Amino acid sequence: MNLLRAEWTKFRSVPGWVRGVLVAGLLILLLPVAGLGGGPGEKTPRPSGPPVNDAYYFVGRPLTGDGQLTVAVNRLTSERDGPWSKAGLILRAGSRYAAIMVTGQHGVRMQHDYFADKAGPDGRWLRLTRSGDTVTGEVSADGTRWSVVDRVQGLGGVVQAGLFVACPSRINGVSIADDTATAVFSTPQVSGAWPDASWSGSGQGSAVGFTLSGSGDIGPATRSDVPTAAAAGDVLFGTFPALIVIVVVGTLMITTEYRYGLIRSTLSTGGGRVRVLLVKGVVLAGVTFGCTLVASVIAVPVWLRVLRGLGAYVFPVGWLALLRMEVGTAAVLAITAVLALGVGVILRRSATAVTTVVLVTVLPYLLALTPFLPPSLALWVTRFTPAAAFAVQQTLVRYPQVDSVYTPANGYYPLSPWAGVGVLCAYTVVALGVATVLLRRRDV
């Protein structure tokens, strides 16, 4: 306890260290937004919920009661061999829908209400059956033996049911190219409460008989679909300059003692060299975490409200994810400070130690945020370097049934939030381990 009190007293007695931690907090508060295209003169429409894509070509008829629709997808092609080109049956009631489809490279899928997706067995025969407000999707390889893929409830009343085809843009690295799919269907087989009506088409595409061509997609929208929108993580862009400041403070906390020869008295009265190092790390991490947590907790709700007030659309995020982002940001800065402390013990020289920590933490982060960096390299950097820890600020969802530009520059990280923090922790543990060995063996 005496050692902890002594290190705390030493820390707060150096105005530069205290100011550094305070400046890091202010940077988080004052530098909130990066890469936002919207503003007062460029407003993005505000969906009532998460943004979605809802564009496809449709040929259908109304269904007033129970009924069944069966068809075979004899061929599905697309201009750019799109893996998520899709063709099949859809039943729609207002903003809700259920669809069963054949896809370009992902087999048979049953999807509904934009976000739900379930894989089914292979087959080219598709069937939708409505009974009450429940829609059942089935698939068959031969049109005789059927397998249920999924059931969707809540689709009662008069609905539109029929054939559809869609083809999202093809993603190649960071480039996006429009694509169009063409599907050849058999003549639809219907039974049940179908009023007398002809098949009619609408949407993005065309039809010749039951050969349909169309583009667009029906499913969740991603960051690349709404480029002027913001993610909650954007408001913590100040973490980047704050990280540099914290690295300097963490390094100087130990290298200053080496420079002025104070390390001898510190180690001689501290009750053990390793213990001194650990207590210094506790004080540094505690101060950093406390200050930056307060800044994050204030910055996130305030700047999100400002963004919405300016008319920018912000991707929806739950309060638990916001709390994780705020606490995680403070934790990342605190852990990085301890990493800098360990490197300072290893290298002893301030300039060398600061440069080293910046190169392994800040530089990978900057590279990952470069929009034109090859996605494979950006994903590698944010998986195997300390920059992986910034996954803790991710609030966007990566949908497996949607191809997009899933890169850190767009707010998508390859690791889960706490797994990314774990990578940073691993680097810090190694640095402290090496520092401990050297501190025991070297003369001061």
Secondary structure, DSSP 8 states (H G I E B T S, - for coil): -HHHHHHHHHHHT-HHHHHHHHHHHHHHHH----S---BTTB-----SSS-EEE--EEEEEEE-SSEEEEEEEEEEEETT--TT-EEEEEEEETTEEEEEEEESSS-EEEEETTTEEEE----SEEEEEEETTEEEEEEESSSSS-EEEEEEE---SSEEEEEEEEB--EEETTEEE---EEEEE---EEEES--S---EEEESEEEETTEEEE-B-EEE--GGGSTT-B-GGGGGTTHHHHHHHHHHHHHHHHHHHHHTTTHHHHHHHTT-HHHHHHHHHHHHHHHHHHHHHHHHHHHHHHHHHHHHHTT--B----HHHHHHHHHHHHHHHHHHHHHHHHHHHHH--HHHHHHHHHHHHHHHHHHHT-TTS-HHHHHHHHHHSGGGGGGGG--S---TTS----SGGGT--SS-HHHHHHHHHHHHHHHHHHHHHHHHHS--
